[in-house]
Amino acid sequence: MSSPQLKVFTRDEVAKWIIIDAKVYDVTRFKALHPGGLAVLLEEDVAGCDTTEAFFGLHRYEVLEKPQFKRLQIGTIEGETSQLHGRVVGALSLVPYAEPTWLSPSYHSPYYTESHRTFQKAIREFCDEYIYPDALVREEDGKRPTQSVIDKMAETNINAMRMGPGKHLKGLVLMGGIVKPEEFDYFHELIITQELARTCLRGYADGEWYAVLGVRIMLTSSCVTQGLVGGMVIGLPPVLNFGSDELKARILPEVFSGKKFICLAISEAHAGSDVMGLRTTAVKSDDGKHWIINGTKKWITNGTFADYFTVGCKTEDGFTVIFVERGPGVETKPIKTSYSSSAGTAYITFDNVKVPIENTLGEEGAGLFVILSNFNHERFVMCCASARSQRIIIEEALHWVNQRKVFGKPLHSQAVIRSKLAAMISRAESCQAWLENIAHQMCNMSYKQQSRLLAGITAPSHLMPFLEARKMYSLTWVFGKR
């Protein structure tokens, strides 16, 4: 939709309005809604004045991009052009440390090739053009991601690529042919995850497991888009790696095409990562051809709209993972969280659910290996998202310390602020370097080797939310604890 033609004013004509970055705003309709009251707008250095410096000393640029405020613009200043702009589709940030080193001009990396750079550019353009606009809307209304966006991801095979490299990519055209299936590696997956993390919206992205000390971290950034088939990222790998050929032939195309949704149902009210403490049971029927599942699961991402469930159950021989289809006996209820409900977080009840024995994932009683090996990939995804989110926090902080003035000087002139920024940056850079080392190991190991050798060094991924929490704590100080 084209923007309406705006009138051009001289500065003398705007006595009853305000100027922000060469744009004229009529705030008459906003006067009763301003959090600071009408008095703020009537101050002698605001009404009829260029309030650019005062405005950006209190607000981020994105405020002006919101529809309710954008409509207040009635024109521009004659002979002047706006110096600021919002998100540019596909563009790299010019803020120092906002991008990983390998994306910085003139820098080199032993891990990334020209294929990765071309791929990153295409993924960022896709996210900016299709995913981010939908995320803004869905974050507000709480609905799940729009099906047209899911379909668009399916067209480019992003859904399949989020599973990482493997045979499931054979014969697929990835991002219009930018990368061949046999060339796709874990660094390509890392790129997808980190670009999706830039949506900066928690419900649409489900906060990517950022629960620290029981408190869901409030981020200006977010993580891997969990509402955006995030349940697939953690729920489909057990099917892909341990399901029968018949099961994979039926399920994978449906999920990759976005026609069906899957989630991982492990956590319960009294047990999460303690998988041996789970209470959901699966008992064989008298004829031995079916599992009869009973129990509950809680905090299940995408559970409210999932068609399939990868379920951890206690069985006679120990712990077994079973693939369950939505049907009689399966009931899902939404769980209200502190953010948007776009993620479809659910409480699931299994009441005498009858499942074919062929739906067993892996060996009966060997579910612990299935789940723990799946945790490795899950933690890798978490690390990718966290490392990216930390950079968004840094980018926000650097924007703010340059636009905010205290004691007549930019905020960054204060040594204590520079110290906090330095600590934030050093942690982000070390996390990215550690993550890329792990990705390199994954590229050179089999799935079983990854499960055996990398579990110990991916387990500390739970420290990533802690590091991000520390950055958020520092950020609140940089923003004056607002």
Summary of the structure (lengths in Angstrom):
residues: 482
radius of gyration: 25.0
end to end distance: 35.8
largest distance: 88.6
contacts: 1565
relative contact order: 0.10
helix: 48%
strand: 17%
